[in-house]
Amino acid sequence: YHPDKQSADVPAGTVEECIKKFIEIDQAWKILGNEETKKEYDLQRHEDDLRNLGPVDAQVYLEEMSWNEDDHSFSLSCRCGGKYSVSKDEAEVVTLIS
């Protein structure tokens, strides 16, 4: 795809496509060839993948959650790396528990 590697008898449209492809490859190399920008790119891709996995909201049932005796709360790890957490008081207020 490098412009200097194209022969003189290639049609103009093909040359333009090769130049566009070369620019895309060059931009990708600039991002992926640098450790910091590669980390940012990987994080962005990971976030995009999580967004596309399914609905953002989900029904979480108390029975699926773990009881934490130390802080008197129920918790459940989320696929995004976060955590659902409900205190005992919150659960009592909405009559999840008695």
C-alpha positions in Angstrom: 0.0 0.0 0.0 3.0 2.3 0.3 2.7 5.1 -2.4 6.3 4.7 -3.4 5.7 1.0 -4.1 2.9 1.5 -6.7 3.7 1.0 -10.3 3.1 3.7 -12.8 0.5 1.8 -14.8 -2.0 1.4 -11.9 -5.4 3.1 -12.5 -5.9 6.4 -10.6 -8.8 5.0 -8.5 -6.6 2.1 -7.3 -3.8 4.5 -6.4 -6.3 6.6 -4.3 -7.5 3.5 -2.5 -4.0 2.4 -1.8 -3.1 5.9 -0.4 -6.2 5.8 1.8 -5.3 2.4 3.1 -1.7 3.5 3.7 -2.9 6.4 5.8 -5.2 4.1 7.8 -2.3 1.8 8.5 0.0 4.7 9.4 -2.5 6.1 11.8 -3.0 2.6 13.4 0.7 2.2 13.8 1.0 5.6 15.5 -1.6 4.5 18.0 -0.6 0.9 18.6 3.1 1.6 18.4 3.0 3.8 21.4 2.4 2.1 24.8 0.3 5.0 26.2 -2.0 5.4 23.2 -2.3 1.7 22.9 -3.5 1.5 26.5 -6.1 4.2 25.8 -7.1 2.3 22.6 -7.5 -1.0 24.4 -9.6 0.6 27.2 -11.8 2.3 24.6 -12.3 -1.1 22.8 -13.1 -2.8 26.1 -15.6 -0.2 27.0 -17.2 -0.5 23.6 -17.4 -4.3 23.9 -19.1 -3.9 27.3 -21.7 -1.5 26.0 -22.5 -3.9 23.2 -22.9 -7.0 25.4 -26.5 -6.4 26.1 -28.8 -4.1 28.1 -27.3 -1.6 30.4 -29.8 -2.3 33.1 -30.5 -5.7 34.5 -32.8 -7.2 37.1 -30.8 -8.3 40.1 -32.4 -10.5 42.6 -31.4 -10.4 46.3 -31.1 -14.2 46.2 -28.3 -13.9 43.7 -26.4 -11.5 46.0 -23.8 -12.3 48.6 -24.3 -11.2 52.2 -21.3 -9.2 53.7 -21.4 -9.4 57.5 -18.7 -6.7 57.9 -20.8 -3.9 56.5 -24.2 -5.5 56.6 -24.9 -5.3 52.9 -25.7 -7.5 50.0 -23.4 -7.3 46.9 -23.1 -8.8 43.4 -20.2 -8.2 41.0 -21.1 -6.8 37.6 -19.6 -7.9 34.3 -18.3 -4.4 33.8 -16.0 -4.7 36.9 -18.4 -2.7 39.1 -20.5 -3.9 41.9 -24.2 -3.8 42.9 -24.6 -3.1 46.5 -27.6 -2.9 48.8 -27.4 -2.2 52.5 -29.5 -4.1 55.0 -31.4 -0.8 55.7 -32.1 -0.2 52.1 -33.4 -3.7 51.6 -35.7 -3.3 54.6 -37.1 0.0 53.4 -38.3 -1.5 50.1 -39.3 -4.7 52.0 -36.9 -6.9 50.2 -36.2 -8.4 53.7 -38.1 -8.3 56.9 
